């Protein structure tokens, strides 16, 4: 994907080039009136009459429409032209939309139809009378706690339903969450983000709007799953409680980097202003590590229900295993049972059972006491300190104390040599029975990683690459360089593909771009004098000097390039035309360029005519 500058606009080099003015309008977030209104009044698919524009997104326009067949109002999402021209994307978009149409949940916007009318591709959806959550946040945030939790619970329930059908939203943000006039939450655009993500397209507005809610794994370009949606939901929850998005920045890359490395600035404030249970929910949903987030939307929903004091939905009650019931009595057994005196039988059974139970318990107690006296207890020993010992030595030391070792795992560590014991349970000094097994963790030694190639990257791009590799940015040096664009990286230390300890720092040398100098006026000066001074001025002497006969002093400069007053990059070559004296004289003075006394003139002899001309 390449953005090319053409005149005052841009277009994407991806398939057929879209209309220039259309894409320029897309970059700034709107379409020209003709592009917005051309479908109003049109009958799509012989069924849906377009009434009015009700919303715009990065990849589609949303219209209110009437289904003439069922006589109902629907919403229709129509793909923008640059997407419609890509047949591969359209097919992928259709498949994802059809997959999302399988969802049926009160908190999910229903998809009724996916269709095509000529070059127009569209999705027919449930029409929601209300507003989107982003607009609501702008007007009313921060929300009251109960309101926030009820909205979050409904979004979580929608995600739970989608995840159970193996559909990950990928673009949870307030813009995709609608609130009906009755306060019911409706999540829209399931599956559509996946179609965009795999298409190779991008748009400034789309990326900037979504990156505020990206999960760290999305920022790294890694595969996403259900817990990525939960992180995005955590961003929405944070915004409802504070009125601010978790992270802001000057560019999508800057914001993505904060998702990877920083804590939301108002997270500490939430811990002091909100109940601990609520602050814990926010922290857990916004955990950088997937393993530290909620394992599923179901668990998150139950947590919120507990805070609100709600009972779980009936469908959330766990299933119990099937049990086998006793067969009913046959007729003969029924008659015999009826013939007995039920009260007498029950009393007799209870007495008999009590006697038997007490007898058994007494017997067990006596046997247990005797067993304790018969079998001597194992002697107790103090657990030795195994930390730092090589595993073989640790096993030997443990055996000397009648203990055994069990290696539970291995971890990287820079303080203990590979194969040495990092930690142990029970800890040193505890008194245990002989034969006890000591669980130990062994060291893998220093973990090393390969240094990524940062050359040519911007500083922000380099920081993301370093974070992905488990490294940190070190010192940043700036220097001029005419070959590397300004603010891009010239080189790094250590070099790319070097093995280095994980967590180490990488020093970066950033380009200031080429240095510039203003060209002095050398015309009339001796070429030898200029040649000796050019280096100190940051310019380079071009040895291919042109000699030309003239009435002026031999060896003086007649013309120069670049011209006096021009601003040029540092180390630019200067070429000169030099006087060889009047016509008829020897014009080859290159051999005695430095010896001829006529060249050793000062600035006061600038462009003096010969005596014969005076």
Secondary structure by P-SEA (a helix, b strand, c coil): cbbbbccccccccccccccaaaaaaaaacccccccccccccccccccbbbcccccccccbbbbbbbcccccbbbbbbbbcccccccaaaaaaaaaaaaaaaccccccccccccccccccbbbbbccccccccaaaaaaccccccaaaaaaaaaaaaaaaaaaaaacccccccccccccccccbbbbbcccaaaaaaaacccccaaaaaaccccccccccccccccaaaaaaaaaaaaaaaaccccccccccaaaaaaaaacccccaaaaaaacccaaaaaaaaaaaccccccccccaaaaaaaaaaaacccccccccccccbbbbcccccaaaaaaaaacaaaaaaaaaaaaaaaaaaaaaaaaaaaaaaaaaaccccccccccccccccaaaaaaaaaaacbbbbbcbbbbbccccccccccccccccccccccbbbbbbbbccbbbbbbcccccccaaaaaaaaaaacccccbbbbbbbccccccccccccccccccccccbbbbbbbbccbbbbbbcccccccaaaaaacccccccccccbbbbbbcccccccccccccccccccccbbbbbbbbbccccccccccccccccccccccccccccccccccc
